[in-house]
């Protein structure tokens, strides 16, 4: 039985749209589920999110960035993830440990073996039962992300620090996600994020409904 489903992908891949659609579908089917995200799934996490995803005048050093994400995860696991998967609720998580490996590891160049050990500590060894990876060429995904940011309220916060990175960074992240998925085919489902939103949603629904019927 699956207890935790994560959604991963680069900026502009559409993962947040898809996880929200899945949450609505599961709720209408009578499933008791909780939708959460990283960073920002707890009160502390919301404060950390403002620091790590919004552009600021002061550059955040890569290792400082990493420790902020790990602090968010440790709090998130303790306060939200662990209690939820120990109950009868299904947990849907927008980003988890794979994002740390893809962004800070493949993207920033932090040692992957070290990151895996730190992820293990912050997550308490918890792993998703199923992970959807939405992927499409950076040249397609990044303009989508920028359009989303531009639709944010004028004068409000802009979560655009990662979107401001160059194309090479985003390409490294994309390749990193694919490498992670190919290494764990039993957990990951790789989805092309280029088709229409509802077409992708139907595919996700079909997979999740089947998994939930399994003993």
C-alpha positions in Angstrom: 0.0 0.0 0.0 1.3 3.4 -0.8 1.4 6.1 1.9 3.5 8.8 0.3 3.6 10.2 -3.3 6.1 12.9 -4.3 6.1 15.0 -7.4 9.5 16.2 -8.8 10.7 18.2 -11.7 12.5 21.3 -12.7 11.1 24.8 -12.7 8.1 25.1 -15.1 7.6 21.4 -15.4 4.0 21.7 -14.1 4.4 19.4 -11.1 2.5 21.7 -8.7 -0.4 21.9 -11.1 -0.5 18.1 -11.4 -0.2 17.5 -7.7 -3.1 19.8 -7.0 -5.3 18.1 -9.6 -4.4 14.7 -8.1 -5.4 15.9 -4.6 -8.8 17.1 -5.9 -9.3 13.8 -7.7 -8.4 11.7 -4.7 -10.6 13.8 -2.4 -13.7 13.4 -4.7 -13.0 9.6 -4.7 -13.3 9.6 -0.9 -9.6 9.3 -0.1 -8.3 11.0 3.0 -5.2 12.8 1.7 -2.9 15.6 2.7 -1.1 17.9 0.3 2.1 19.5 1.4 5.3 20.9 -0.1 9.0 21.6 0.4 10.1 24.1 1.3 7.1 25.6 3.2 5.1 22.7 4.7 5.3 24.0 8.3 5.3 27.4 10.0 9.1 27.3 10.2 9.2 26.1 6.6 7.2 29.1 5.4 9.9 31.4 6.8 12.7 29.3 5.2 10.8 29.3 1.9 10.9 33.1 1.8 14.7 33.0 2.2 15.6 30.3 -0.3 13.2 30.9 -3.2 12.9 34.7 -3.3 15.5 36.9 -4.9 17.5 39.0 -2.4 20.3 41.5 -2.7 22.6 39.2 -0.6 23.8 36.1 -2.4 23.0 32.9 -0.4 26.1 30.7 -0.4 25.5 27.1 -1.7 26.1 25.4 1.6 23.9 27.9 3.5 21.2 27.2 0.9 21.6 23.4 1.5 21.4 23.7 5.3 18.2 25.8 5.0 16.6 23.1 2.9 17.7 20.4 5.3 16.3 22.4 8.3 13.0 22.7 6.5 12.9 19.0 5.8 13.8 17.9 9.3 10.9 20.1 10.7 8.6 19.0 7.9 9.2 15.3 8.5 8.7 15.6 12.3 5.6 17.8 12.3 3.8 16.7 9.1 5.2 13.8 7.1 5.8 11.2 9.8 2.5 11.7 11.6 0.6 11.6 8.3 2.1 8.4 7.0 1.6 6.7 10.4 -2.1 7.5 10.1 -4.6 6.4 7.5 -4.0 9.5 5.3 -2.3 9.5 2.0 0.5 12.1 1.8 1.1 14.1 -1.4 4.4 16.0 -1.3 5.5 18.7 -3.8 9.3 18.1 -3.8 11.2 16.0 -1.3 14.8 14.6 -1.0 15.2 14.1 -4.8 15.1 17.9 -5.3 18.0 18.3 -3.0 20.1 15.8 -5.0 19.1 17.4 -8.3 19.4 21.1 -7.4 22.2 21.1 -4.8 24.0 18.0 -6.1 23.8 18.0 -9.9 23.0 21.7 -10.2 25.4 23.2 -7.6 28.0 20.5 -7.6 27.8 19.5 -4.0 29.0 15.9 -3.4 26.2 13.5 -4.0 27.3 10.9 -1.4 27.4 13.6 1.2 24.0 14.9 0.2 22.5 11.4 0.5 23.8 11.1 4.1 22.4 14.5 5.0 19.1 13.7 3.3 19.0 10.5 5.4 19.5 12.4 8.6 16.9 15.1 7.8 14.3 12.7 6.4 14.7 10.1 9.1 15.1 7.5 6.4 11.6 8.2 5.0 11.2 7.7 1.2 8.2 8.2 -1.1 6.5 5.0 -2.2 5.8 6.6 -5.6 7.5 9.6 -7.3 6.2 11.3 -10.5 9.0 13.1 -12.4 7.7 15.6 -14.9 10.3 16.6 -17.4 10.5 18.6 -20.6 13.3 20.5 -22.4 14.6 23.5 -20.4 13.8 25.8 -23.3 10.1 24.9 -22.9 9.9 24.7 -19.1 11.8 27.9 -18.1 9.6 30.3 -20.0 6.5 28.7 -18.3 8.1 29.4 -14.9 8.9 33.0 -15.8 5.3 33.5 -17.0 4.0 32.1 -13.7 6.2 34.5 -11.8 5.1 37.5 -13.9 1.5 36.7 -13.0 2.3 37.1 -9.3 0.8 40.1 -7.7 2.6 43.4 -8.4 4.6 44.5 -5.4 4.4 41.1 -3.8 7.1 38.6 -3.2 8.6 37.0 -6.3 9.8 33.4 -6.0 12.3 33.7 -8.8 15.7 33.0 -7.4 16.1 29.7 -9.1 14.5 30.9 -12.3 17.2 33.5 -12.5 19.9 30.9 -12.9 21.4 30.3 -16.3 20.2 27.6 -18.8 23.2 25.4 -18.0 22.2 25.2 -14.4 18.6 24.1 -15.2 19.9 21.6 -17.8 22.2 20.0 -15.1 19.2 19.8 -12.8 17.0 18.2 -15.5 19.7 15.6 -16.3 20.1 15.0 -12.6 16.5 14.2 -12.1 16.5 11.8 -15.0 19.6 10.0 -13.7 17.9 9.6 -10.3 14.8 8.3 -11.9 16.6 5.8 -14.1 18.5 4.5 -11.0 15.2 3.7 -9.2 12.6 2.6 -11.8 10.5 0.9 -9.2 9.7 4.2 -7.5 9.8 6.7 -10.3 7.4 7.3 -13.1 8.9 9.6 -15.7 6.2 11.7 -17.5 6.6 14.0 -20.5 5.4 17.4 -19.3 4.9 18.8 -22.8 1.3 17.4 -23.5 -1.9 19.3 -22.4 -2.4 19.5 -18.6 -5.5 17.3 -18.5 -3.8 14.6 -20.6 -1.0 14.3 -18.1 -3.5 14.3 -15.3 -5.4 11.4 -16.8 -2.2 9.4 -17.0 -1.3 10.2 -13.3 -4.9 9.3 -12.2 -4.7 6.0 -13.9 -1.4 5.0 -12.3 -2.4 6.2 -8.8 -5.9 4.6 -8.9 -4.2 1.3 -9.8 -1.7 1.6 -7.1 -4.3 2.3 -4.5 -6.2 -0.9 -5.5 -3.1 -3.0 -4.8 -2.9 -4.7 -1.4 
